[in-house]
Amino acid sequence: MSAKPSAIIFGGLNTNSRTLAAHLVPLEGEALVSNLLIIDKYSVSPPTTYLGAEFPQVLAKPNVEYRQANLTVPATVASCFEPSEGQEPFTFVFDLSGEVQWDRPEEVQIERTFNVARLIGEEAARRNVKAYVRLQHPFYKCSEKGSHDEAEDVEPDDVLGRWWHESLRALAAIPNLNLVILRSALVYGPYVDFNNVMNFMVVAAVYGYMKQPMKCLWAPGKHPSHTVHSEDVAGALWALAEWMGRVGRTEALSVAGEVIRFKNEKSKVKAVEGVVPADTECKAPLFNLEDDSELTLATLGETMTSFFGAGFQFHNFVVNTTAKFKLEDMVEDINEAHVEEWTRMITTSNPPIPNTHYSAYMDLYNLRKHVVAFNAGKIKRVVGYKLRHPKMTNEVLKDIIDKLKAENSWPNLDS
Ligand SMILES: *[C@@H]1O[C@H](CO)[C@@H](O)[C@H](O)[C@H]1NC(C)=O
């Protein structure tokens, strides 16, 4: 018998799972869980995805296990819940599964995001886990104005956003699942190589190196670009699991339940098994998470570029208008200068790091306008969560770069 809970993390090795694992079983200090199982489609030895320097050390801990598995297969998902010899059933499930690539077709999103979440959720309900915490990325088109709280009606962004959102409805409809959802702003942090903020950071570093201003495609406007540190995503996922374990489903729904509206196209969901009918009300405890910086595109740009010693400017209106209509055709031109310079930086670095996972290439998704704002008042108020990194300060940015330099994935050009 163990006093501490045990946990499984599904998916997210390419997003937040590694930071969460390090939060649950830190390299130094006491573990929060008795044992931890992490499951994803990637191999970790040899690695078939970027792992960062810290995660292999977490995996080396005696109470941590990694398993490579295909989570689209129901029997495989069920087998993941079987406790090892002599261990209690798992207490908490962290569902970080789902396809985050923006350009995957609808069928892939249905298979890898929607179906996988349903399978894990249904099995977790059968096993009576005490908390099922689902991570939702900011795949929404937030409004530039408004309260940005959980009750606000936000539109999912494109195919990616629609199926991530549909997954929330499917999970909310599973009877007896102790579901709680964390909806995060734009994540950045050490060993995080997905999403636009880290990509932006690389490009800001390039302009700093060139001693030229970084020029932004979009007019300043309000353009909220709210961010959150990856260690706060991990901390909040844990805080929600503990909270749910304490209060239970009924109480959680009554104090934090939100309606998860139908946002799909009726014609598109007819043939998809498991979609909850449009007129069925789905409710789930939902919590936003973002830091206190309330960055806009302008202040995010200034924060990052000033850290690297570059300026930040906006193109004039004519360029913006052109960009609006022909962004697809301009991607290569926009990238030419900074990608070439980044290549120079990583090859002349001491030591050279030509194979780093960090890239200066801004793809169409990263070049598009994204408005992200999710007020985090509720998780602070209801759960009592305190941010570890309330602001994107120079110290926070320096910590990220220092860690990446130490593992040779960020150019070292100082001397
Ligand atoms: C995972 O399983 C599905 C369903 O059996 C199959 O279609 C897919 O190819 C498998 N993926 C891998 C990477 O093996």
The ligand as a Gaussian input file, in Angstrom:
#p B3LYP/6-31G(d) Opt

LIG

0 1
 C       -1.694000       1.869000     -35.377000
 O       -2.834000       1.053000     -35.496000
 C       -3.710000       1.430000     -36.551000
 C       -4.971000       0.580000     -36.433000
 O       -4.661000      -0.795000     -36.391000
 C       -2.992000       1.255000     -37.893000
 O       -3.829000       1.657000     -38.935000
 C       -1.733000       2.119000     -37.862000
 O       -0.990000       1.913000     -39.044000
 C       -0.878000       1.782000     -36.660000
 N        0.234000       2.740000     -36.596000
 C        1.496000       2.358000     -36.489000
 C        2.500000       3.451000     -36.458000
 O        1.820000       1.181000     -36.438000

